[in-house]
């Protein structure tokens, strides 16, 4: 590198971002040290100061490195820091900083959350941020943020939130195109109104009884976990939709016409059948459908799915290319009346792959008939995967059913496989 022009050396070294590597490069030579101010990104891993035994605090070391950089665009700090330290760094870099990622580590520190300025309050100095990622956040009080006009991406992972505090925070981010709230606790009723939001992923844990209202006309991808009531009316651009509830029930869904929808996933222990049937009705243009709901029923009682007509189901979803169906929905498609009257010329035109999870040998004859019908009418079917999952029965019917599936796989070995 001694023979390279200064500009090339600066360009190469500017791609180093790990704080330890930057510190080492500073000691190589005067020429390298003079190139360090041209670094654009600085990253402090969790263990950055494990071996530090000097008198300088970690906040001061970060401050010294940050202050030596002329135009810092990205700062990632996973090592511990204080609100005073953060305030001092952002005071220097606030105008140039575009990407900021912080491990806040204050989930259990309620007292620190009451301090002013808090770590969250300090972020308002970085007015030109385009991306903000926060880990381990306690947001019980509304952060004192001005508007972040350039912020496009907001990610909060592992958080305890209050509804009002979260709503206030989002009001300061009016131009978001991507929002991720993962592993968040405490949200009860939540409303999002963002004209430019395109991608949204919400993961709430707890009782699974949160409610969500979304008004985002450009939304294209939406994943929601942990809500019982969901209202999303503007869905003209929605292509990918996933709704799940691992701990509670899904009582109500209210979506606009899902004309652009290509992928739909619905998962959970219990959904009201009205919610399931409406989702299937709205998603008539879907290409990939994933269904793993164990039971239906409007109240405490866990009920099996009602009968779903095989022919009507596939006629209602003519563009379906991949169908991943768990035991309850597959059982609903396997009722005796479902295949009694099949209209001449009936086909499943676009289906190429079907993944079926079977958990019970009950109604084995109807289930085998449905598997055969998928092959018979799915003229473009290229793969059928049958998963035998936790089939618990001491009765010989389990063995007989398994034998039938193995025979079916043998007769159609080019398409069918068992996992």
N, C-alpha and C positions, 0 to 999 in steps of 0.2 A: 504493500500500500504506500510505501515511501515514494514511489515513482508517480503516483496518481495526483492529479490536480486537487487543490483544496476543496473545490466544489463537489468533486466526486466522493472524496472522503466524507465530507459533511452529509452527502446524500445517503451513503451506505450506513453511517453511524446513526442517522436520524431514524432508522428502522428498528433500532434497539429500544425496547420499552421496559424491560424488567429492571427494577430499581437497583438490584445488586449488580447487574451487568453494567448499568450506567455508572455506578460508583467505581467499578473496576476499570472501566475505560478511561475515567478521569485520571487515573494514576499511570497510564501507559506512557504518555508523552504530552508535551505542551501542545503539540499540534492536535492531538485527539481531544484534549481538554477544551481547546478552543472551538471544537466542533460540537460539543455537547449542547450548547444553547440552541442548536437547530433541531433538537429532538421535538417531535410533535405529540408523542404519547408516552405516558409514564404509568407503570403498573407496580403496585406494592402487594405481593402475595401475603397470605395469612401469616406465614412464618418469617416475614422479612426481618424482624428484630429479635428473633429467638436467641441469637448469639451476641446480641449487643450488650456490652457491659460498661459503656461510657457514661459520662455524667449528663450528656444531652438527652432530653426526652425524645420520644419518637415523634411527637408533633413538630419539634424543632428540626429534626433530621429531614422530615418530609418538606418542611418549609424551606430549608436550605436548598434542597434539590429543585423544588418547584420554582424558587426565585432565581435559579441559575439558567432557566430556560426562557428564551425570548418570546415564544408564541406557542404556549401549550394548548393543544386542541382536545386531548383526551386524558382523563385522569381516572385510574381505577385503584381504589384503596380497600383491601380486605383486612389489613392489619388494624389493630385497635387505635382509636383516636378520640379526641375530645371535641366538644362543640367549639371551644376557643381555637383549637388547632384548625378545624375545618374552616372557621370564619376567616382566619388569617390567610389560608391558602386561596380561598375563593376571592378574597379581596384583591389578590395579585393577578389571578388568572380568569376572573369572572367574565371579562369581555371577550377573551379569545377562546374560552372553553366551549366545545361543542358536544362532547360526550363525557358523562360523569357516571361512574358506578361505585357505590359505597356499600360496605357491609356495616350497617348501623349498630347492630348488637345492643339494642336497647329494649327488646321485647319484655324483659322482666324488670326493667329499671324505670318504674313509674316516676320516681323522684326526678330523674334526669329529664324526663319528658316535661315536667313542670317548669324546669329552668328556662330562663329567657336571656339570650336567644337559645332556643333548642337547636339540635342538629338540623331538624327539618326547616326551622326558620332561616338558618344560615344559607340555605340553597337559593334564596331569592336573589343573592348577589350575582349568581351565574345567569344573567338575563338572556344570553344568546344560546343557551343549550338547545341542541337538536335531539339528544337522547339522554334519558335519565333512568338509571336502574338502581333500585334500593333493595337491600336484603336485611331481614330481621328488623321490621319497623313497628314501633308503637305509636299509633296515630289516634289518640283519644281526644286530643284538642285540635282545632282547626289550625293548620300551619299558616303563618303570616307570609304568604307568597303574593308577589305582584304577578302580573301576567307574564308567562313564558311564550312570547309570540312565535318563536321558531321551533318549539318543541313538537316533534313528530312522534316520538316513541317514548312511552312511559311504562316501566316494568317494576312492579313491587312484588317481592317473593318472600313469603313467611311474615305475616303481619297480623297485628291485633288492631282492628279499626272500629271507629264509631261512624254511623251513617253520615252525620253532619260534617265530621272532619273530612271524610272521603269526598263528599260532595263539594266542599269548599276547595279541596285540592284540585279536583278536576275542573272546576270553574276557571282556575288559573292556567289551564292547558286547553284552550279552545280549538287549537288547530291540529290535534292529535290525529294521526292516521293509524297508529298501532297502540293498543292498550292491553297489558297483561297484568292480572291480579291473581297470583297463584298462592295457594296455601294460606288464605286469608280467613281470619276468625272475627266474629262479632257483627258482621253485616246482616241486617234484618230486612230493610227495604231500601232498594237502590235504584236510582234512575240515571240514565246516561243520555244526554242530548249533545251530540257532536256532529256537525255537518260534514266533516271530512274523514271520519273514522272508517277504516276499511277492514281492519283485522282486530278482533277482540277475543280474549281468552280469560274467562273468569272461573276461579276455582275456590269456592267457599266451603269450609268445613265446620262441623258442629252438628246441629240437629237436622240440617238439610231442609229447613223451612223458610229460607229467604225468598223474597220476591224481587223480580227484576222487570224494569221497564226500559226499553231501548228505542231511542228515536235517532237513527243514524242512516240517512238516505243512501249513503255510499257503502254500507257494510257489505263485505264480500265473504268474510270468514268469521264464524262465531262458534265458540265453544263455551258451554255453561255447565258447571257442576255444582250441585248443592242448592238448587232453587226449586220451590214447589209451585210458584206462580210466575209465568214468563210471558211478557207481552212485547212483541217486536212487529210493528206494523209496516214499516218501510223495508221491503225485502226485494226490490227489483234487481239488485246486483248480487244477492246472496247466493254463493256457489257451494260453500262448505258449511254444514251445520251439524253440531254435536251437542246433544242435551243428555245429561246424566244426573243421577242422584243416588249416591251410594248409601246414604243413611236415612233419608226421608222419603216422602212420596211426591210424585209429580201429579198435582191436582188439575192445573189449568195451563194450557198453552194457547197463545193467541198470536198467530202469524198472519201476515198478508200472503197473497198468492206467491208461492215459491217457484215461479216460472223459470228462474235461472239456476235452480238448485241441481248440483251434480252429485254431491255426496251428503248422505244423511246418516247419522248415528244416533240411536236412542238406546240408553242403558239405564239400569237401575233395578232395585228389588221390586218395587211396586209402582205402577202407573195406573191412573184411572183409565178405563177403556176409552172413554170419550176423548181423552188427550191423545191416546195412541191412534185411534181411528182418524182424528182430525189431521195429525201429522202425516199419516199415510195418504189421506185425501189431498192435502196441499202439495205433497211432494210427488205429484204424478209424473214429473219430467225427470226424476232422479235416475242417475246412472249407476251409483254404488250405494247400496242400502245395507246398513249394519244394525241388527236388532238383537239386543240381549237384555230383555226385561223378564224377570222371573214370574211375576204375578200381576194380576189386575185386581180391581175392587176399589170402591169409593171410600171405604172407611177402614176399620181395623182388620176386617176379615180379608185374608189373602185368597183370591179366587183365580182359577185357571182362565186362560183366554177363551172367549166364545169362538164358535166355528168361523173360520175364514174361508170363503169360497176360493178354491184354487184358480179356476178359470177367470173369475172376476178380478182377483188380485193381480194377475199378470196382465190382463187386459187394461187395468187401470194404471199400470206402470210399463208402458210399451218400450221405453228406452233403457230399461234396467239391464246392465251389463254384468254386474257382480252383486251377488246376494249372499250376505253372511248372516245366517239365521241361527239363533240359539233355541234350546229345547222347547220353550213355551210357544213361540210363534210357529215353529215347525209342527208341533202337535196340533195347533189350531188349523193348519193347512191340511191335516191328515184325517179329517173327519169322513165318515162313511158317505155322506151326501155330496161331498165336494167334487167327486169325479164321476158321478152317475150319468150326468148329461153333459157331454162335451160337444160343443157345436162343431160341425164339419168345417175343416179349414183352420181350426184353432192352432196357433203357434205361439211360442215365446220367442219373438224375433231377434232380440239383441243379446240375450243372456249367454255369456261366455264362461263364467265361473260361478260356482255355488259352493259355499262352505256351510256344512250342516253339523250342528252339535246336538248329539242325542244323549239323553240322560236317563231314559226309562224304556223298558221293553213293552209297556202298555200299548195296546192297539198296534201291535207289530205288523199285522197284515196291512192295515191302512198306511202305515209308514213306509213299508216296502212298495206299496202301490204308488205312493207319492214320489218316491225316488225313481221308480221306473217311468212315471209320467214326466218328470223333469228331463230324463234322457229322450223320451219319445217326442215331446213337443219342443224341446230346446234344440233346434236343428243346428245352432251355432255353438253349442256347449262344448268347451274344450277341456274343462277340468271340473270334477266334482270331488270335494274333500269331505269325508265323513269322520267326525271326531266323536269317539265314544268316551263320555266323561262321567266318572263316578256313578256307574250303573250299579246300584245296590239292590240286589235281590237274591234270595236264597232259592227262589223258584227256578225250575229248569227253563222257564221261558226266556230268561236272560241268555242262557247258552244257546237256545234255539234261535233267538233273534240275532245274536252275534254270528252264528253259522250262516244265517240267511244273508247278512250283510257281506260276509266273506265270499259267499257264492256269487252275490251280485257284483262284487269287485272283480272276481275272477272272470266273470262273463263280459265285463266291460273294462278290462285292465288298461286300455289306452286312455280312458277318461277318468275312471274312479280310483281313488286311493283312500286308505284308512290311516288315521293318525291317532 
